[in-house]
Amino acid sequence: MSLYQSYNEHELFRLIAEGDEGAFNHFYSRFLPQFVPYVFRLVKSEYAVNEVIQETLLKLWINRDKISSVKEPRFWFFKIVANECYRYLQKNKLQEFRHKEIKNKRNAELEIVGPEHYFSFKETKLLIHEAVLSLSPQQQRIYRMSREEGMKLPEIAETLNLSRDYVKKVLMRALYLIRENLVVHGKLPLISLLLFFC
């Protein structure tokens, strides 16, 4: 018989709050099975159940110093389980959305440049990426804010506490250096498309 078998939820929580790993192990082995069907109904897969359970137990252990005053341990634990299910579902939805966005962008690129130019297009994007990495830190920052984050010159200037003219000058210089790199590699015809997409 387990040393903790006779302890009620409040006593187990008090011991967990003191860092008693045995009490922690007993608590979750005793109460977790009650929540598994609920988690499975929400997240729909064993892999997801395991991920939610691991995160729940981690949260419980990390926040153990706060649980000595919990009046309803089982209900408190249920709230953590429910929150982790919600967090998992939100994260999953976001990942699906990002995958869909990437796929749509790739399809748009194919439509614009045509399948026969797609690989050349990808190679040019890689050259632009490499050219950006060779820019100065300030040029990289302004280029990325403009082309990757879609910020306008006044927004960049305000964010970096610089003048609009300075930001424009740095961006134009960065674009010039990228263009020169593409000319060297014979990729100039796609420059306007690539600077738009990157």
N, CA, C and O of each residue as an XYZ file, in Angstrom:
792
protein
N       0.845     -1.201      0.000
C       0.000      0.000      0.000
C       0.884      1.256      0.000
O       1.863      1.352      0.739
N       0.497      2.224     -0.865
C       1.286      3.443     -0.975
C       1.243      4.249      0.315
O       0.219      4.304      0.995
N       2.344      4.858      0.633
C       2.449      5.724      1.807
C       1.401      6.832      1.764
O       0.947      7.303      2.807
N       1.021      7.246      0.562
C       0.122      8.391      0.390
C      -1.345      7.987      0.209
O      -2.213      8.846      0.054
N      -1.618      6.677      0.229
C      -2.957      6.169     -0.055
C      -4.026      6.774      0.856
O      -5.147      7.040      0.422
N      -3.671      6.983      2.101
C      -4.661      7.466      3.076
C      -4.835      8.988      3.052
O      -5.729      9.520      3.711
N      -3.982      9.689      2.295
C      -4.071     11.148      2.254
C      -5.219     11.604      1.356
O      -5.471     11.015      0.304
N      -5.911     12.662      1.787
C      -6.942     13.221      0.910
C      -6.289     14.246     -0.033
O      -5.084     14.490      0.036
N      -7.102     14.834     -0.909
C      -6.564     15.751     -1.920
C      -5.833     16.939     -1.295
O      -4.756     17.324     -1.752
N      -6.428     17.518     -0.245
C      -5.832     18.691      0.390
C      -4.471     18.374      1.010
O      -3.537     19.172      0.937
N      -4.384     17.197      1.618
C      -3.116     16.798      2.231
C      -2.056     16.560      1.158
O      -0.894     16.931      1.327
N      -2.466     15.942      0.062
C      -1.534     15.719     -1.045
C      -1.048     17.052     -1.614
O       0.139     17.223     -1.896
N      -1.974     17.988     -1.779
C      -1.601     19.297     -2.304
C      -0.625     20.009     -1.373
O       0.315     20.662     -1.826
N      -0.856     19.878     -0.072
C       0.047     20.513      0.894
C       1.451     19.944      0.756
O       2.435     20.682      0.799
N       1.541     18.622      0.589
C       2.851     17.965      0.438
C       3.509     18.338     -0.892
O       4.719     18.553     -0.967
N       2.683     18.410     -1.937
C       3.224     18.806     -3.248
C       3.782     20.224     -3.162
O       4.854     20.506     -3.698
N       3.052     21.118     -2.486
C       3.506     22.499     -2.321
C       4.856     22.556     -1.622
O       5.634     23.485     -1.838
N       5.135     21.558     -0.779
C       6.413     21.498     -0.066
C       7.505     20.816     -0.895
O       8.648     20.696     -0.454
N       7.131     20.364     -2.120
C       8.109     19.747     -3.017
C       8.223     18.243     -2.881
O       9.227     17.657     -3.286
N       7.200     17.608     -2.314
C       7.212     16.155     -2.124
C       6.865     15.459     -3.450
O       5.707     15.451     -3.868
N       7.874     14.879     -4.102
C       7.652     14.235     -5.409
C       6.777     13.005     -5.305
O       6.012     12.705     -6.221
N       6.884     12.286     -4.187
C       6.047     11.095     -3.986
C       4.576     11.470     -3.966
O       3.744     10.793     -4.571
N       4.258     12.559     -3.263
C       2.869     13.027     -3.200
C       2.403     13.466     -4.589
O       1.263     13.218     -4.982
N       3.301     14.121     -5.323
C       2.982     14.557     -6.692
C       2.674     13.349     -7.565
O       1.663     13.336     -8.267
N       3.533     12.332     -7.530
C       3.321     11.119     -8.332
C       2.023     10.425     -7.945
O       1.286      9.946     -8.807
N       1.748     10.372     -6.649
C       0.522      9.708     -6.198
C      -0.708     10.497     -6.643
O      -1.702      9.913     -7.075
N      -0.639     11.818     -6.538
C      -1.781     12.645     -6.923
C      -2.148     12.412     -8.380
O      -3.307     12.152     -8.702
N      -1.139     12.509     -9.271
C      -1.511     12.392    -10.686
C      -1.871     10.962    -11.084
O      -2.702     10.764    -11.970
N      -1.251      9.950    -10.434
C      -1.622      8.570    -10.782
C      -3.025      8.241    -10.263
O      -3.706      7.373    -10.808
N      -3.447      8.935     -9.217
C      -4.765      8.698     -8.630
C      -5.865      9.464     -9.363
O      -6.963      8.939     -9.551
N      -5.580     10.709     -9.783
C      -6.629     11.553    -10.344
C      -6.576     11.743    -11.853
O      -7.596     12.025    -12.481
N      -5.400     11.590    -12.433
C      -5.263     11.831    -13.865
C      -6.150     10.926    -14.721
O      -6.758     11.408    -15.677
N      -6.242      9.625    -14.407
C      -7.087      8.756    -15.243
C      -8.528      9.248    -15.372
O      -9.200      8.948    -16.359
N      -8.999      9.993    -14.393
C     -10.368     10.513    -14.452
C     -10.519     11.574    -15.542
O     -11.615     11.799    -16.057
N      -9.409     12.220    -15.883
C      -9.476     13.317    -16.847
C      -9.119     12.904    -18.277
O      -9.422     13.636    -19.220
N      -8.488     11.758    -18.449
C      -8.020     11.348    -19.779
C      -9.154     11.267    -20.800
O      -8.989     11.777    -21.908
N     -10.320     10.639    -20.479
C     -11.404     10.598    -21.477
C     -11.861     12.001    -21.904
O     -12.159     12.231    -23.076
N     -11.912     12.921    -20.956
C     -12.309     14.304    -21.256
C     -11.314     14.936    -22.239
O     -11.710     15.570    -23.217
N     -10.013     14.752    -21.962
C      -8.969     15.311    -22.834
C      -9.070     14.705    -24.223
O      -8.976     15.417    -25.223
N      -9.261     13.386    -24.289
C      -9.324     12.706    -25.590
C     -10.507     13.216    -26.416
O     -10.388     13.401    -27.627
N     -11.654     13.444    -25.754
C     -12.827     13.953    -26.480
C     -12.534     15.306    -27.123
O     -13.069     15.619    -28.187
N     -11.697     16.096    -26.488
C     -11.387     17.425    -27.013
C     -10.311     17.414    -28.091
O     -10.470     18.051    -29.133
N      -9.215     16.694    -27.848
C      -8.064     16.801    -28.749
C      -7.979     15.685    -29.794
O      -7.219     15.789    -30.756
N      -8.753     14.632    -29.603
C      -8.996     13.606    -30.639
C      -7.842     12.675    -30.996
O      -7.967     11.908    -31.950
N      -6.733     12.707    -30.279
C      -5.661     11.750    -30.603
C      -4.845     11.433    -29.361
O      -4.730     12.250    -28.447
N      -4.276     10.222    -29.345
C      -3.473      9.806    -28.191
C      -2.221     10.668    -28.059
O      -1.806     11.009    -26.952
N      -1.626     11.014    -29.191
C      -0.443     11.869    -29.156
C      -0.772     13.204    -28.481
O      -0.027     13.684    -27.627
N      -1.902     13.792    -28.883
C      -2.318     15.075    -28.313
C      -2.638     14.932    -26.834
O      -2.320     15.818    -26.041
N      -3.259     13.835    -26.460
C      -3.563     13.578    -25.036
C      -2.272     13.584    -24.233
O      -2.185     14.227    -23.188
N      -1.267     12.860    -24.729
C       0.021     12.799    -24.023
C       0.659     14.184    -23.887
O       1.212     14.524    -22.841
N       0.574     14.972    -24.954
C       1.165     16.315    -24.912
C       0.455     17.194    -23.888
O       1.095     17.909    -23.118
N      -0.878     17.132    -23.890
C      -1.666     17.928    -22.944
C      -1.370     17.497    -21.511
O      -1.197     18.337    -20.627
N      -1.313     16.182    -21.285
C      -1.060     15.653    -19.934
C       0.318     16.096    -19.441
O       0.461     16.532    -18.299
N       1.326     15.986    -20.299
C       2.682     16.393    -19.906
C       2.728     17.865    -19.528
O       3.328     18.237    -18.520
N       2.089     18.705    -20.344
C       2.059     20.139    -20.056
C       1.311     20.428    -18.759
O       1.704     21.303    -17.987
N       0.224     19.683    -18.527
C      -0.571     19.863    -17.310
C       0.254     19.541    -16.075
O       0.263     20.300    -15.106
N       0.945     18.414    -16.118
C       1.753     17.997    -14.967
C       2.913     18.963    -14.739
O       3.280     19.261    -13.602
N       3.476     19.441    -15.833
C       4.560     20.417    -15.722
C       4.055     21.692    -15.046
O       4.710     22.234    -14.156
N       2.876     22.168    -15.481
C       2.292     23.372    -14.875
C       2.018     23.142    -13.389
O       2.285     24.010    -12.558
N       1.483     21.967    -13.064
C       1.176     21.659    -11.669
C       2.444     21.713    -10.814
O       2.453     22.306     -9.735
N       3.507     21.090    -11.309
C       4.750     21.037    -10.528
C       5.412     22.417    -10.425
O       5.893     22.806     -9.361
N       5.430     23.146    -11.539
C       6.048     24.473    -11.536
C       5.323     25.421    -10.588
O       5.946     26.250     -9.925
N       3.993     25.289    -10.532
C       3.189     26.198     -9.705
C       2.847     25.612     -8.335
O       1.897     26.049     -7.685
N       3.618     24.633     -7.907
C       3.281     23.938     -6.657
C       3.284     24.849     -5.433
O       2.574     24.590     -4.461
N       4.082     25.915     -5.479
C       4.136     26.809     -4.318
C       2.834     27.576     -4.109
O       2.610     28.144     -3.041
N       1.959     27.591     -5.150
C       0.703     28.336     -5.046
C      -0.466     27.461     -4.606
O      -1.556     27.975     -4.352
N      -0.258     26.145     -4.512
C      -1.422     25.269     -4.353
C      -1.787     24.941     -2.912
O      -2.814     24.308     -2.666
N      -0.964     25.360     -1.959
C      -1.294     25.018     -0.571
C      -2.593     25.681     -0.125
O      -3.270     25.185      0.775
N      -2.939     26.799     -0.752
C      -4.165     27.520     -0.364
C      -5.366     27.166     -1.239
O      -6.445     27.729     -1.056
N      -5.196     26.238     -2.191
C      -6.297     25.862     -3.081
C      -7.369     25.125     -2.283
O      -7.085     24.163     -1.570
N      -8.617     25.602     -2.421
C      -9.701     25.004     -1.642
C     -10.259     23.731     -2.278
O     -10.664     22.803     -1.578
N     -10.276     23.699     -3.603
C     -10.812     22.537     -4.324
C      -9.743     21.984     -5.263
O      -9.744     22.327     -6.446
N      -8.836     21.145     -4.781
C      -7.724     20.650     -5.605
C      -8.142     20.011     -6.919
O      -7.545     20.267     -7.964
N      -9.178     19.171     -6.856
C      -9.579     18.471     -8.078
C     -10.101     19.460     -9.119
O      -9.791     19.343    -10.305
N     -10.886     20.423     -8.676
C     -11.428     21.423     -9.590
C     -10.305     22.302    -10.139
O     -10.302     22.638    -11.323
N      -9.360     22.670     -9.291
C      -8.218     23.481     -9.704
C      -7.390     22.746    -10.762
O      -6.962     23.327    -11.759
N      -7.177     21.441    -10.511
C      -6.425     20.615    -11.452
C      -7.186     20.501    -12.774
O      -6.587     20.541    -13.848
N      -8.529     20.357    -12.684
C      -9.354     20.278    -13.890
C      -9.211     21.547    -14.729
O      -9.160     21.471    -15.957
N      -9.147     22.708    -14.083
C      -8.987     23.969    -14.813
C      -7.663     24.000    -15.581
O      -7.601     24.493    -16.707
N      -6.608     23.467    -14.958
C      -5.313     23.402    -15.663
C      -5.430     22.489    -16.881
O      -4.954     22.825    -17.965
N      -6.066     21.334    -16.695
C      -6.253     20.384    -17.805
C      -7.033     21.061    -18.936
O      -6.636     20.992    -20.099
N      -8.140     21.713    -18.588
C      -8.989     22.372    -19.606
C      -8.214     23.474    -20.328
O      -8.314     23.604    -21.549
N      -7.447     24.262    -19.586
C      -6.651     25.334    -20.206
C      -5.602     24.784    -21.167
O      -5.361     25.351    -22.232
N      -4.979     23.666    -20.773
C      -3.968     23.068    -21.647
C      -4.594     22.496    -22.915
O      -3.992     22.549    -23.987
N      -5.812     21.947    -22.792
C      -6.531     21.461    -23.982
C      -6.800     22.624    -24.931
O      -6.570     22.530    -26.137
N      -7.291     23.719    -24.364
C      -7.597     24.904    -25.162
C      -6.324     25.429    -25.829
O      -6.337     25.770    -27.012
N      -5.228     25.495    -25.070
C      -3.957     25.996    -25.610
C      -3.465     25.100    -26.757
O      -2.988     25.591    -27.780
N      -3.590     23.785    -26.568
C      -3.168     22.844    -27.609
C      -3.987     23.057    -28.884
O      -3.434     23.112    -29.982
N      -5.310     23.176    -28.729
C      -6.178     23.347    -29.894
C      -5.887     24.657    -30.619
O      -5.895     24.703    -31.849
N      -5.631     25.721    -29.859
C      -5.293     27.007    -30.463
C      -3.980     26.930    -31.234
O      -3.870     27.439    -32.350
N      -2.975     26.279    -30.617
C      -1.662     26.136    -31.256
C      -1.784     25.327    -32.546
O      -1.175     25.657    -33.563
N      -2.579     24.269    -32.482
C      -2.773     23.402    -33.639
C      -3.459     24.156    -34.777
O      -3.081     24.027    -35.941
N      -4.473     24.944    -34.420
C      -5.199     25.719    -35.421
C      -4.267     26.731    -36.085
O      -4.324     26.932    -37.298
N      -3.412     27.365    -35.287
C      -2.464     28.337    -35.806
C      -1.469     27.672    -36.757
O      -1.137     28.223    -37.806
N      -0.995     26.472    -36.377
C      -0.052     25.751    -37.239
C      -0.704     25.380    -38.567
O      -0.090     25.507    -39.626
N      -1.969     24.915    -38.501
C      -2.693     24.568    -39.729
C      -2.847     25.797    -40.622
O      -2.676     25.723    -41.838
N      -3.176     26.937    -39.989
C      -3.338     28.187    -40.732
C      -2.031     28.569    -41.419
O      -2.034     28.970    -42.583
N      -0.895     28.444    -40.691
C       0.404     28.803    -41.264
C       0.755     27.887    -42.429
O       1.256     28.346    -43.456
N       0.487     26.572    -42.269
C       0.770     25.621    -43.357
C      -0.054     25.994    -44.592
O       0.441     25.953    -45.718
N      -1.313     26.356    -44.360
C      -2.190     26.717    -45.469
C      -1.683     27.994    -46.146
O      -1.689     28.098    -47.373
N      -1.248     28.957    -45.343
C      -0.714     30.213    -45.892
C       0.507     29.959    -46.764
O       0.632     30.506    -47.860
N       1.419     29.106    -46.249
C       2.642     28.777    -47.005
C       2.280     28.106    -48.320
O       2.847     28.417    -49.368
N       1.312     27.164    -48.251
C       0.899     26.441    -49.460
C       0.278     27.407    -50.465
O       0.575     27.336    -51.657
N      -0.585     28.313    -49.988
C      -1.223     29.291    -50.875
C      -0.198     30.211    -51.522
O      -0.302     30.546    -52.702
N       0.809     30.621    -50.718
C       1.849     31.509    -51.249
C       2.653     30.800    -52.340
O       2.974     31.382    -53.376
N       2.975     29.504    -52.076
C       3.729     28.742    -53.077
C       2.918     28.596    -54.364
O       3.464     28.722    -55.460
N       1.598     28.327    -54.231
C       0.742     28.199    -55.405
C       0.661     29.515    -56.169
O       0.645     29.531    -57.400
N       0.608     30.631    -55.416
C       0.564     31.949    -56.067
C       1.847     32.197    -56.847
O       1.815     32.732    -57.955
N       2.974     31.807    -56.268
C       4.256     31.973    -56.958
C       4.266     31.174    -58.257
O       4.740     31.652    -59.288
N       3.739     29.956    -58.197
C       3.704     29.108    -59.392
C       2.832     29.740    -60.481
O       3.178     29.704    -61.662
N       1.700     30.319    -60.074
C       0.809     30.944    -61.050
C       1.467     32.161    -61.693
O       1.311     32.390    -62.892
N       2.197     32.936    -60.908
C       2.806     34.168    -61.415
C       3.962     33.873    -62.375
O       4.029     34.425    -63.473
N       4.862     33.000    -61.944
C       6.060     32.802    -62.764
C       5.984     31.585    -63.675
O       6.829     31.422    -64.555
N       4.975     30.718    -63.477
C       4.846     29.528    -64.294
C       5.716     28.393    -63.783
O       6.811     28.634    -63.273
N       5.243     27.152    -63.912
C       5.977     25.994    -63.381
C       7.399     25.877    -63.904
O       8.293     25.434    -63.184
N       7.617     26.282    -65.180
C       8.957     26.113    -65.755
C       9.989     27.043    -65.120
O      11.190     26.775    -65.169
N       9.510     28.148    -64.517
C      10.439     29.089    -63.894
C      10.481     28.962    -62.368
O      11.199     29.687    -61.680
N       9.683     28.011    -61.866
C       9.540     27.947    -60.401
C      10.876     27.721    -59.691
O      11.178     28.389    -58.703
N      11.673     26.776    -60.198
C      12.931     26.469    -59.516
C      13.920     27.626    -59.629
O      14.685     27.889    -58.701
N      13.901     28.316    -60.772
C      14.733     29.497    -60.921
C      14.290     30.571    -59.938
O      15.114     31.274    -59.353
N      12.997     30.687    -59.767
C      12.410     31.633    -58.830
C      12.887     31.339    -57.402
O      13.286     32.249    -56.676
N      12.841     30.063    -57.009
C      13.273     29.669    -55.669
C      14.766     29.936    -55.473
O      15.199     30.363    -54.402
N      15.541     29.677    -56.525
C      16.983     29.920    -56.451
C      17.261     31.417    -56.261
O      18.144     31.805    -55.497
N      16.490     32.244    -56.970
C      16.656     33.685    -56.846
C      16.300     34.158    -55.448
O      16.967     35.033    -54.897
N      15.248     33.581    -54.872
C      14.870     33.928    -53.494
C      15.999     33.586    -52.528
O      16.269     34.327    -51.582
N      16.649     32.463    -52.779
C      17.768     32.066    -51.926
C      18.919     33.071    -52.058
O      19.552     33.433    -51.066
N      19.182     33.515    -53.286
C      20.244     34.517    -53.503
C      19.912     35.826    -52.774
O      20.796     36.471    -52.209
N      18.646     36.204    -52.793
C      18.239     37.417    -52.082
C      18.458     37.237    -50.582
O      18.965     38.128    -49.899
N      18.068     36.072    -50.091
C      18.255     35.778    -48.657
C      19.734     35.897    -48.279
O      20.074     36.497    -47.259
N      20.601     35.324    -49.103
C      22.042     35.387    -48.833
C      22.551     36.826    -48.915
O      23.392     37.243    -48.118
N      22.033     37.577    -49.885
C      22.449     38.982    -50.031
C      22.021     39.791    -48.809
O      22.761     40.658    -48.344
N      20.830     39.507    -48.291
C      20.340     40.218    -47.103
C      21.256     39.939    -45.916
O      21.546     40.838    -45.127
N      21.709     38.698    -45.790
C      22.594     38.340    -44.681
C      23.938     39.057    -44.764
O      24.622     39.224    -43.754
N      24.315     39.480    -45.970
C      25.604     40.168    -46.115
C      25.486     41.683    -45.873
O      26.495     42.388    -45.859
N      24.257     42.178    -45.684
C      24.061     43.598    -45.420
C      24.503     43.947    -44.002
O      24.684     43.067    -43.160
N      24.671     45.229    -43.755
C      24.993     45.663    -42.387
C      23.781     45.403    -41.494
O      22.667     45.279    -42.001
N      23.971     45.318    -40.185
C      22.831     45.071    -39.280
C      21.694     46.081    -39.472
O      20.522     45.704    -39.462
N      22.035     47.348    -39.643
C      21.009     48.383    -39.823
C      20.260     48.195    -41.133
O      19.039     48.340    -41.185
N      21.000     47.869    -42.197
C      20.358     47.632    -43.495
C      19.439     46.410    -43.424
O      18.324     46.432    -43.946
N      19.916     45.348    -42.773
C      19.093     44.139    -42.613
C      17.808     44.458    -41.875
O      16.721     44.060    -42.294
N      17.943     45.187    -40.760
C      16.787     45.500    -39.924
C      15.740     46.274    -40.725
O      14.555     45.942    -40.700
N      16.185     47.295    -41.426
C      15.245     48.134    -42.182
C      14.657     47.370    -43.368
O      13.467     47.489    -43.659
N      15.492     46.587    -44.048
C      14.991     45.784    -45.172
C      13.914     44.813    -44.699
O      12.855     44.706    -45.317
N      14.186     44.105    -43.597
C      13.229     43.114    -43.092
C      11.932     43.775    -42.624
O      10.842     43.252    -42.854
N      12.059     44.919    -41.972
C      10.856     45.622    -41.513
C      10.002     46.047    -42.700
O       8.774     46.007    -42.638
N      10.660     46.453    -43.780
C       9.947     46.899    -44.975
C       9.374     45.730    -45.769
O       8.180     45.697    -46.069
N      10.240     44.767    -46.108
C       9.818     43.707    -47.022
C       9.171     42.495    -46.339
O       8.286     41.867    -46.922
N       9.591     42.157    -45.125
C       9.055     40.964    -44.465
C       7.892     41.294    -43.534
O       6.947     40.514    -43.410
N       7.964     42.455    -42.879
C       6.900     42.821    -41.941
C       5.889     43.774    -42.562
O       4.854     44.069    -41.964
N       6.194     44.255    -43.770
C       5.251     45.101    -44.493
C       5.077     46.499    -43.919
O       4.045     47.135    -44.138
N       6.072     46.981    -43.187
C       5.970     48.303    -42.569
C       6.301     49.399    -43.578
O       7.164     49.224    -44.438
N       5.609     50.526    -43.465
C       5.864     51.683    -44.310
C       7.058     52.469    -43.749
O       7.420     52.317    -42.582
N       7.664     53.311    -44.601
C       8.832     54.086    -44.171
C       8.580     54.913    -42.897
O       9.414     54.901    -41.992
N       7.442     55.631    -42.810
C       7.207     56.414    -41.580
C       7.123     55.526    -40.337
O       7.582     55.913    -39.263
N       6.533     54.331    -40.486
C       6.418     53.404    -39.345
C       7.795     52.928    -38.900
O       8.093     52.870    -37.707
N       8.635     52.587    -39.887
C       9.990     52.128    -39.568
C      10.764     53.247    -38.878
O      11.443     53.025    -37.876
N      10.650     54.455    -39.434
C      11.359     55.605    -38.871
C      10.942     55.840    -37.424
O      11.781     56.089    -36.558
N       9.632     55.759    -37.171
C       9.135     55.991    -35.812
C       9.588     54.884    -34.863
O      10.000     55.157    -33.735
N       9.512     53.633    -35.325
C       9.908     52.490    -34.489
C      11.380     52.554    -34.104
O      11.744     52.276    -32.961
N      12.229     52.925    -35.071
C      13.674     52.951    -34.827
C      14.179     54.319    -34.360
O      15.367     54.509    -34.101
N      13.239     55.265    -34.260
C      13.599     56.621    -33.842
C      14.644     57.239    -34.780
O      15.647     57.807    -34.348
N      14.359     57.102    -36.094
C      15.242     57.645    -37.130
C      14.422     58.549    -38.037
O      13.192     58.526    -37.997
N      15.097     59.339    -38.846
C      14.360     60.185    -39.788
C      13.877     59.335    -40.966
O      14.483     58.321    -41.314
N      12.763     59.779    -41.572
C      12.200     59.049    -42.709
C      13.191     59.025    -43.865
O      13.329     58.005    -44.541
N      13.889     60.150    -44.102
C      14.855     60.236    -45.201
C      16.011     59.257    -44.996
O      16.495     58.645    -45.948
N      16.450     59.117    -43.732
C      17.545     58.190    -43.442
C      17.103     56.752    -43.717
O      17.833     55.964    -44.318
N      15.898     56.434    -43.262
C      15.367     55.073    -43.471
C      15.264     54.785    -44.964
O      15.647     53.708    -45.420
N      14.748     55.745    -45.723
C      14.623     55.580    -47.175
C      15.990     55.356    -47.805
O      16.152     54.473    -48.647
N      16.966     56.147    -47.402
C      18.328     56.043    -47.945
C      18.925     54.662    -47.659
O      19.520     54.044    -48.542
N      18.763     54.181    -46.417
C      19.313     52.870    -46.042
C      18.613     51.763    -46.824
O      19.261     50.833    -47.302
N      17.281     51.864    -46.955
C      16.527     50.845    -47.690
C      16.932     50.827    -49.162
O      17.120     49.756    -49.739
N      17.066     51.991    -49.765
C      17.470     52.062    -51.174
C      18.860     51.459    -51.380
O      19.108     50.776    -52.373
N      19.763     51.719    -50.432
C      21.112     51.161    -50.508
C      21.057     49.634    -50.396
O      21.751     48.925    -51.126
N      20.227     49.137    -49.475
C      20.096     47.695    -49.295
C      19.552     47.044    -50.568
O      20.046     46.002    -50.999
N      18.528     47.665    -51.166
C      17.949     47.127    -52.402
C      18.969     47.154    -53.548
O      19.019     46.238    -54.370
N      19.770     48.208    -53.589
C      20.813     48.321    -54.613
C      21.816     47.174    -54.476
O      22.184     46.543    -55.468
N      22.259     46.905    -53.238
C      23.243     45.840    -53.009
C      22.659     44.462    -53.351
O      23.347     43.601    -53.899
N      21.391     44.275    -53.019
C      20.735     43.004    -53.366
C      20.648     42.871    -54.880
O      20.914     41.803    -55.432
N      20.272     43.965    -55.553
C      20.166     43.960    -57.015
C      21.512     43.622    -57.652
O      21.579     42.833    -58.594
N      22.585     44.225    -57.132
C      23.919     43.964    -57.669
C      24.283     42.484    -57.530
O      24.886     41.895    -58.427
N      23.910     41.898    -56.400
C      24.189     40.475    -56.171
C      23.443     39.609    -57.189
O      23.976     38.607    -57.668
N      22.215     39.998    -57.514
C      21.430     39.247    -58.495
C      21.999     39.413    -59.902
O      22.002     38.470    -60.692
N      22.475     40.610    -60.206
C      23.090     40.852    -61.527
C      24.303     39.940    -61.695
O      24.485     39.324    -62.745
N      25.126     39.861    -60.658
C      26.326     39.016    -60.697
C      25.951     37.557    -60.993
O      26.676     36.852    -61.695
N      24.812     37.117    -60.448
C      24.380     35.718    -60.633
C      23.424     35.553    -61.815
O      22.860     34.477    -62.010
N      23.242     36.609    -62.599
C      22.397     36.505    -63.797
C      20.928     36.334    -63.506
O      20.212     35.710    -64.290
N      20.456     36.880    -62.384
C      19.064     36.678    -61.997
C      18.241     37.961    -62.043
O      17.163     38.013    -61.450
N      18.701     38.960    -62.707
C      18.020     40.260    -62.681
C      16.582     40.232    -63.195
O      15.760     40.951    -62.627
N      16.210     39.468    -64.216
C      14.835     39.544    -64.717
C      13.751     39.326    -63.666
O      12.643     39.845    -63.806
N      14.054     38.568    -62.620
C      13.027     38.300    -61.612
C      13.097     39.255    -60.431
O      12.393     39.063    -59.440
N      13.934     40.278    -60.523
C      14.175     41.138    -59.364
C      12.899     41.756    -58.807
O      12.691     41.752    -57.593
N      12.029     42.296    -59.691
C      10.847     42.990    -59.175
C       9.919     42.034    -58.458
O       9.353     42.374    -57.419
N       9.758     40.836    -59.007
C       8.917     39.849    -58.332
C       9.485     39.431    -57.001
O       8.771     39.350    -56.001
N      10.775     39.167    -56.994
C      11.393     38.646    -55.793
C      11.453     39.661    -54.669
O      11.256     39.307    -53.506
N      11.720     40.903    -54.990
C      11.768     41.915    -53.943
C      10.368     42.155    -53.391
O      10.213     42.619    -52.261
N       9.348     41.839    -54.189
C       7.990     41.941    -53.685
C       7.687     40.809    -52.714
O       7.109     41.039    -51.652
N       8.072     39.597    -53.069
C       7.727     38.428    -52.257
C       8.598     38.281    -51.015
O       8.135     37.715    -50.025
N       9.827     38.760    -51.021
C      10.741     38.480    -49.917
C      10.513     39.427    -48.755
O      11.199     39.332    -47.738
